[in-house]
Amino acid sequence: MKDTAAEQLLKQDLSNDDLSELIMHRAKAAEAVSLLRERFGAQSVDEKEISTIVLSQPGRLEMSDWHCGTSHFLAGWATVLSPIAREIEGKEDTRGAGCAVIPSLAPLLFSDNDIVLAKLRELANG
């Protein structure tokens, strides 16, 4: 049912926010990512690079705030590491930037630190 609804939505002229929602909820995410990236001219950020940075020093991930000193939310790290994500963040928002450049991690954007750290450890190890 979710994919059928998403398929119908993709036939419409969706906003960037709507595309981000589809990506975060894994409903026709590949198509939504493609559209969002096309609009922004965005490419993926290396998720292992985010893992390495965040895991190298405790306290580098803070899921309660996009940017907080040297700590960042998952999408915040994408904008720190990618000029195009930073540009998207300035034009749209941090969530949209994250959905465009780290779409496989987008479902975690509103998770807590422990869940995200576990996923980043998984990425780093394999």
N, C-alpha and C positions, 0 to 999 in steps of 0.2 A: 504494500500500500504506500509506504514512504517513497519508494523509488518511482511509483506511478505518479504520485503528486509532484515529486521533484521533476520528473520528465515533463509534465504539463507546465510547470513553472519555467523551465528552461526555454520553452517556446515563446515566452513573453520577454519583454525588455526589462530585465531585472536590474535593480540597483546593485552597486558594489556590496552594500550591506547584506542584501538578500543572497548574493553569491557566497559571501562569507558564512552565512548561516548554513547554506547547503553543504559547504566544505566541512564545517565544524561538526555537522550531524551525519556526515558520510552518506548523504543522499545525492547520488549522481555527482559525487565529488570531482571525479576526473573531468567531467564536462564543465563544471563550475570553475575549477582551477584553470582550465584552458581559457575560458572567457575572461576571468579576472587577470590572468597573466597577459593576455592579448591586450587588454585595456591599458595596462600599466607598463608593458614591455619588460616584465619581470622574469627572472630565472630563480631557480631554487638556491637556497643557502645550504651549505654543507652542514647537515644536522650533527655529524660527528664532531665538527669544529665547535659547535655550541656545547656538545657533551664534554669535550676536552676542557674547554674554558670553565664551564660551570663546575665540573667535578674536580678540577685542579685545586680549587680553593673553597673551603666551606664558606657559606654565606653569599656566594655569587648569584644564587637564584632566590628571588623573592616574588612569589606568585601573587602577593597581595597588592603590588604596585608595578606599573609599567616600567618605570625607571626610578631607582632610589640610590643615588650615589654610584658605587661600583657594582651594585646588585641590580638585576633586571628580571622582569617577568619573561617568560619564554619568548613571546613575540618581541619584547623589548630587546632581547639578545639578537634576534634576527635583524632588527633595525640598526643595532650597533655594528654588526658585521657586514651589512650589505648596503651600499649607497642607494640602490634602487628601492630597497625596503624603507630606508630613511626618507627618501623622497615621497613614497606612498604614504608613510606615516604623516608627513607634513601636509599632504593634500587631503587625505582621508582620515585615517586613524591607525593606531597601532595594531588593533585586531585585524583589520583588512590587510595591512602589510604582512602580518604573520601568516594569514591564510594564503596569501599569494606566494610567499617564498618558503614556507615550511608547512605545506598543506597536510603532510602525513602526521604532523604533531598538532594540528589545529584542534582536534577533539580534546586535547589536554589544556587548552588555553585558560579554562576556568577551573582547573583541578588544583589540588593543594601541592605544596612543596614535595611531600613524600612520594606522591604518585608520579610527579614529573621527574624527580630524581631517580626513581626506579626505572623509568623508561629511558632516561639518559644513560644510566649504567648499562642497560640492555643494548643500547646503540653503540656505546663505547666498546663493549665486549664482543660485538659480533655482527 
